[in-house]
């Protein structure tokens, strides 16, 4: 019953993780970047990472092996750190570029609208003299000021948290699997019922076969 409940919690956690970690960059893409294709890479990188971790988590919950749970733990922790840093860096770059004048950005010396700090993203990619300008579009900076305190600064932390937390279920499964594999039920029951249990347990603690779990159990019953 406990295993089935843990499996259901793991499935629900992974589904919730995918919903949040894919939905958040999508909402940022539309609300902040105005669905500009120039920033589609943010959605692709973050969304594909979230989908990969979520599918590994679902596979871990639906299988009985240890390979997928192990991969899920490693991928969750690694991608949580990477995506947290990636989204935080995106926010810092956006904030820095929006504080600069467009004319001060690289390649904007020949862009006429940059002098008035009014170039939109579409103008920067289409107007003569502006295609090499690396400034942030004026409309994106306007939106970022609206969402700055509500969404942008916390995107990296939220992504890292929700990517990493579902790995707890895989860790619990691996710990249960390790505990089941340490001693067989037959050995433990025999050790409890046999009058010579102390001799049997202590005889397992041999210098050539020092299993940490066996030593711990032997010390518990032999003292």
Secondary structure, DSSP 4 states (H G I P E B T S, - for coil): -HHHHHHHHHHHHHHHHHHHHHHHHHHHHHHTSTT-GGGHHHHHHHHHHHHHHHHHHHHHHH--SSHHHHHHHHHHHHHHHHHHHHHHHHHHHHHHHHHS-GGGSTT-TT-GGGGGT---HHHHHHSTTTTT--PPPHHHHHHHHHHTTTTGGGHHHHHHHHHHHTHHHHHHHHHHHHHHHHS-HHHHHHHHHSTTHHHHHHHH-BTTB--HHHHHHHHHHH-
